[in-house]
Amino acid sequence: MSERTGASATLRYARISPSKVKIVLDLIRNKPVSEALGILYNTPRAASELLIKLLNSAIANAENNFGLSSDNLIVSEAYANPGPTLKRIQPRAKGRAFRILKRTSHITVAVNEK
């Protein structure tokens, strides 16, 4: 991981697969926070709702903990790593079992001044 100078927020054990989150994270990376929030509000994906809360938390951390102005912030880092996978069983034909993998994510969003 790289050295962070700005503020960040992390959501751990989110019940959504990292691949679905990464699609939305690619849309907001290296954008001003106002533009990133606008993109998230208008993106019809399940990850958008989680990322709106996460980005607002990172902005609040930057303002309260580092004294940064929200007008000058950009999304400097945004990534999703896989968390633990919940393994479930679904019955199939002839007494067999089918493994269902319910994936989780650890999502991190960092903001920094321009």
VEXSESE-309752 format. One record per atom (N, C-alpha, C, O): x, y, z. Coordinates in steps of 0.1 Angstrom, whole numbers, padded with zeros to 4 digits, always signed. Example, Ala and Ser with C-alpha at 12.3 -4.5 7.8 and 13.67 -1.06 7.14 Angstrom:
BEGIN
+0132-0057+0078/+0123-0045+0078/+0132-0033+0078/+0142-0033+0085/+0128-0022+0071/+0137-0011+0071/+0129+0000+0079/+0134+0011+0080/
***
This chain:
BEGIN
+0008-0012+0000/+0000+0000+0000/+0009+0012+0000/+0020+0012+0005/+0003+0023-0006/+0011+0035-0007/+0009+0044+0006/+0000+0042+0013/+0017+0054+0007/+0016+0063+0018/+0005+0073+0015/+0004+0079+0005/-0004+0074+0025/-0016+0083+0023/-0013+0096+0031/-0009+0095+0043/-0015+0107+0025/-0014+0120+0032/-0028+0126+0036/-0029+0134+0045/-0038+0122+0028/-0052+0127+0030/-0059+0118+0040/-0054+0110+0047/-0073+0120+0039/-0081+0112+0048/-0087+0100+0040/-0088+0101+0028/-0091+0090+0048/-0097+0078+0041/-0108+0073+0050/-0109+0076+0061/-0116+0064+0043/-0126+0057+0051/-0127+0043+0045/-0124+0041+0033/-0129+0033+0054/-0129+0019+0050/-0142+0012+0054/-0146+0014+0065/-0147+0005+0045/-0159-0004+0048/-0154-0018+0047/-0150-0023+0037/-0155-0025+0058/-0151-0039+0059/-0162-0049+0059/-0173-0045+0064/-0161-0060+0053/-0170-0071+0053/-0183-0067+0046/-0194-0071+0050/-0183-0059+0035/-0195-0055+0028/-0199-0067+0020/-0191-0074+0014/-0212-0070+0020/-0217-0082+0014/-0220-0080-0001/-0231-0081-0006/-0210-0077-0008/-0210-0075-0023/-0196-0079-0028/-0186-0077-0022/-0196-0085-0040/-0183-0091-0045/-0174-0079-0049/-0179-0069-0054/-0161-0081-0047/-0152-0070-0051/-0152-0066-0066/-0150-0055-0069/-0155-0076-0075/-0156-0073-0089/-0167-0063-0092/-0166-0055-0101/-0178-0064-0085/-0189-0055-0088/-0186-0041-0082/-0190-0031-0088/-0179-0040-0071/-0175-0027-0066/-0165-0020-0074/-0165-0008-0076/-0155-0028-0080/-0144-0022-0088/-0149-0015-0100/-0144-0005-0104/-0160-0020-0106/-0166-0014-0118/-0170+0001-0114/-0168+0010-0122/-0176+0003-0103/-0181+0016-0099/-0169+0025-0094/-0169+0037-0096/-0159+0019-0087/-0148+0026-0082/-0140+0032-0094/-0134+0043-0093/-0139+0025-0105/-0132+0030-0117/-0138+0043-0122/-0131+0051-0128/-0151+0045-0120/-0158+0057-0125/-0154+0069-0117/-0154+0080-0122/-0151+0067-0104/-0149+0079-0095/-0134+0082-0092/-0131+0092-0086/-0125+0073-0095/-0111+0075-0091/-0105+0087-0098/-0108+0089-0110/-0098+0095-0091/-0091+0107-0095/-0101+0118-0100/-0097+0126-0109/-0113+0119-0095/-0122+0129-0098/-0125+0138-0086/-0123+0133-0074/-0129+0150-0087/-0132+0159-0076/-0144+0152-0069/-0152+0145-0075/-0145+0154-0056/-0155+0147-0048/-0169+0151-0052/-0178+0143-0051/-0171+0164-0056/-0185+0168-0060/-0189+0160-0072/-0200+0156-0074/-0180+0159-0082/-0183+0152-0094/-0184+0137-0091/-0193+0130-0097/-0176+0131-0082/-0177+0117-0079/-0191+0114-0072/-0197+0104-0075/-0195+0123-0063/-0208+0121-0057/-0219+0121-0068/-0229+0114-0067/-0218+0131-0077/-0228+0131-0088/-0229+0119-0096/-0239+0114-0100/-0217+0113-0099/-0216+0101-0107/-0223+0089-0099/-0230+0081-0104/-0220+0089-0086/-0225+0078-0078/-0240+0079-0076/-0247+0069-0077/-0246+0091-0075/-0260+0093-0073/-0267+0088-0086/-0279+0084-0085/-0261+0089-0097/-0267+0086-0110/-0263+0072-0116/-0266+0070-0128/-0256+0064-0108/-0252+0051-0113/-0261+0041-0107/-0261+0039-0095/-0268+0033-0116/-0278+0024-0110/-0271+0010-0107/-0275+0000-0113/-0262+0010-0097/-0256-0003-0093/-0257-0004-0078/-0258+0007-0071/-0257-0016-0073/-0258-0018-0059/-0247-0012-0051/-0249-0007-0039/-0235-0012-0057/-0223-0006-0050/-0224+0009-0048/-0217+0014-0039/-0232+0016-0056/-0232+0030-0056/-0237+0035-0042/-0231+0045-0037/-0247+0028-0037/-0252+0033-0024/-0242+0031-0013/-0241+0040-0004/-0235+0020-0013/-0224+0019-0003/-0213+0029-0004/-0208+0034+0006/-0210+0032-0017/-0198+0041-0019/-0202+0056-0016/-0194+0064-0013/-0215+0059-0018/-0219+0073-0014/-0217+0075+0001/-0211+0085+0005/-0221+0065+0009/-0219+0066+0024/-0204+0067+0027/-0199+0074+0035/-0196+0058+0020/-0182+0057+0023/-0175+0070+0019/-0166+0075+0026/-0178+0076+0007/-0172+0088+0003/-0176+0100+0012/-0167+0108+0015/-0188+0100+0016/-0192+0111+0026/-0185+0110+0039/-0181+0120+0045/-0182+0098+0043/-0174+0095+0055/-0160+0100+0053/-0154+0106+0062/-0154+0097+0042/-0140+0101+0039/-0139+0117+0039/-0130+0123+0043/-0149+0123+0033/-0150+0138+0032/-0151+0143+0046/-0144+0153+0050/-0159+0138+0055/-0161+0142+0068/-0148+0140+0076/-0144+0149+0084/-0141+0129+0074/-0128+0127+0081/-0118+0137+0076/-0110+0142+0085/-0118+0141+0064/-0108+0151+0059/-0111+0164+0065/-0102+0172+0069/-0124+0168+0066/-0127+0181+0072/-0125+0182+0087/-0119+0191+0092/-0129+0171+0094/-0128+0171+0109/-0114+0168+0114/-0110+0174+0124/-0108+0158+0108/-0095+0153+0114/-0083+0160+0108/-0072+0161+0114/-0084+0165+0095/-0072+0171+0089/-0074+0186+0085/-0065+0192+0081/-0086+0191+0088/-0089+0205+0085/-0089+0209+0070/-0086+0221+0067/-0092+0200+0061/-0092+0202+0047/-0105+0207+0043/-0116+0204+0049/-0106+0215+0032/-0118+0220+0027/-0124+0210+0017/-0116+0205+0008/-0137+0208+0017/-0143+0198+0008/-0143+0203-0006/-0145+0195-0015/-0141+0216-0008/-0141+0221-0022/-0129+0217-0030/-0130+0216-0042/-0118+0215-0023/-0105+0212-0030/-0102+0197-0030/-0091+0193-0034/-0111+0188-0026/-0108+0174-0024/-0110+0166-0037/-0119+0169-0045/-0101+0156-0040/-0103+0147-0051/-0102+0133-0045/-0096+0131-0034/-0108+0123-0052/-0107+0109-0048/-0093+0104-0052/-0092+0101-0064/-0084+0103-0043/-0070+0100-0047/-0068+0085-0048/-0061+0080-0056/-0075+0077-0039/-0074+0063-0039/-0088+0057-0038/-0096+0061-0030/-0090+0046-0045/-0103+0039-0043/-0100+0024-0048/-0097+0022-0059/-0101+0015-0038/-0099+0001-0042/-0108-0008-0033/-0112-0004-0022/-0110-0020-0038/-0118-0030-0031/-0110-0043-0031/-0106-0048-0042/-0108-0049-0020/-0101-0061-0018/-0111-0072-0014/-0121-0069-0007/-0108-0085-0017/-0118-0095-0012/-0117-0097+0003/-0106-0098+0008/-0128-0099+0009/-0129-0103+0023/-0132-0118+0024/-0130-0125+0014/-0136-0123+0035/-0139-0137+0036/-0151-0141+0028/-0160-0133+0027/-0151-0153+0023/-0162-0158+0015/-0171-0167+0023/-0166-0177+0030/-0184-0164+0023/-0193-0173+0030/-0197-0185+0021/-0201-0182+0009/-0195-0197+0026/-0198-0209+0017/-0211-0215+0021/-0213-0218+0033/-0220-0216+0011/-0233-0222+0013/-0235-0233+0004/-0228-0235-0006/-0245-0242+0007/-0247-0254+0000/-0262-0253-0006/-0271-0250+0001/-0263-0257-0019/-0276-0258-0025/-0278-0272-0030/-0269-0277-0037/-0289-0278-0026/-0291-0292-0031/-0293-0293-0046/-0299-0284-0052/-0287-0303-0052/-0289-0305-0067/-0294-0320-0069/-0297-0327-0060/-0295-0323-0082/-0301-0336-0085/-0292-0348-0080/-0280-0346-0079/-0299-0359-0078/-0292-0372-0074/-0285-0370-0061/-0274-0377-0059/-0289-0362-0052/-0283-0361-0039/-0270-0353-0038/-0263-0353-0028/-0267-0347-0049/-0254-0339-0049/-0256-0326-0043/-0268-0321-0041/-0245-0319-0040/-0246-0306-0034/-0238-0296-0043/-0228-0300-0049/-0243-0284-0044/-0237-0274-0052/-0232-0263-0042/-0240-0258-0034/-0220-0259-0043/-0214-0249-0035/-0217-0235-0040/-0215-0232-0051/-0223-0227-0031/-0225-0213-0035/-0215-0204-0027/-0214-0206-0015/-0208-0195-0034/-0199-0187-0027/-0204-0173-0026/-0207-0166-0036/-0207-0168-0014/-0212-0155-0012/-0200-0146-0008/-0195-0147+0003/-0196-0138-0017/-0183-0130-0015/-0185-0117-0007/-0196-0111-0008/-0175-0113+0000/-0175-0101+0007/-0163-0092+0003/-0154-0097-0004/-0164-0079+0006/-0154-0070+0002/-0149-0061+0013/-0157-0058+0023/-0137-0057+0012/-0131-0046+0021/-0129-0034+0011/-0120-0035+0002/-0136-0023+0013/-0136-0012+0004/-0129+0000+0011/-0133+0003+0022/-0120+0006+0004/-0113+0018+0009/-0114+0029-0001/-0111+0028-0013/-0118+0041+0004/-0118+0053-0004/-0110+0064+0003/-0112+0067+0015/-0100+0070-0004/-0091+0080+0002/-0093+0093-0006/-0094+0093-0018/-0094+0104+0001/-0095+0117-0005/-0083+0126-0001/-0077+0124+0010/-0079+0135-0010/-0067+0143-0008/-0070+0157-0015/-0078+0158-0023/-0062+0167-0011/-0063+0180-0017/-0057+0179-0031/-0048+0172-0034/-0062+0188-0040/-0057+0189-0054/-0042+0193-0053/-0036+0194-0064/
***
